[in-house]
C-alpha cells in the first residue's frame, strides 16, 4: 500500500504600495494559487481598482473572492473552500 504524498499549497500575501504592485498577484491567481490582498496602503480609488481587477481574474479562473476585513480580501482557486465559522 502506498500513501500519496500531499501536494504543497502556497498562499501569496500581498500588501501593494501602488497599483503596479498587484501584477504578481494577478499572475498568481492565473496559476490558480491563493492570494491574500491587504489594500491598507493604497489610496481608496486605487484600492477599489485593485480589488476589482483581482476579483475579475478570480472569477475568470472559476475562483472565489472573500472579504476578510475592511481592506483585506482572500482570492482562492475553485478547489479551495473557505469556511468562516468553525462552530
N, C-alpha and C positions, 0 to 999 in steps of 0.2 A: 504494500500500500504506500503510495507516495502522497505527500501533502503538498498542495500547491503553495508556491511562495507568493505571499501577498504583494501586490504592486504598491509602490510608494506613491503617495499623493502629496503634492505640494500646494501650499497656499501662498499666493503672491499678495503682499501687503504694500499698498501704495499711498503715500501722502504727498501728492503733487504740489509743487510750488508755482507751476504755470500750466496752461492748457497743454503745452507741448509734452509735458511730463506724463501724460496719460497714454501716449503711444505704446509704450511697453505693455500696459495693461490691456489694450486692445489686442495686441499680438498674443498675449497670454490667454485671453478669452477665446480667441480664434483657435488656439491649440487645445481648447476645452479643459482649462485648468481654473481653479477657484481664485477669485480676486476679492480682497477687502480694500475698499476705497475710502479713505478719510479725506474729506474735502475742506477741512477746517482752515487750511492756509490759503485757499483761493477766494477771490472776490466772488460775491454771490452770483453774478451773471456767468462767470466762468465756471463756477461750481455746478450750476444748473446745466450748462452746456456739456461739461464733462460727464455728469451723471446720465444725461440723455444719450450721449454717444455710447457709453458703456452699456446702458440698458438696451439700446438698439442692437449692439453687437451680441449681447447675451441672447436676445430674442431671436436673432438671425441664426444662432447656433443651437436653437431649441433649449437654451438655458433659462435660468430664472434670476431675477434680481430681488433682493430682500433689503428693506430698510432696517438698519440696526439701531441707529442713533440719529440725532438731529442732522449731522453732516457725515455720516458713515453708512456705507452700503456694502452688501455682500452680493457678489455675482458668482453663480455656480453653473457648471455644466448640467446637462439633462440627467446625468446619472447620480447626482447628489441630491439628497432630500434634506431639507432644512426643517428642524423642529425647534420651535421657540420655547416651549414649556416641557419640562421633564416630569411633571406631575402626572 
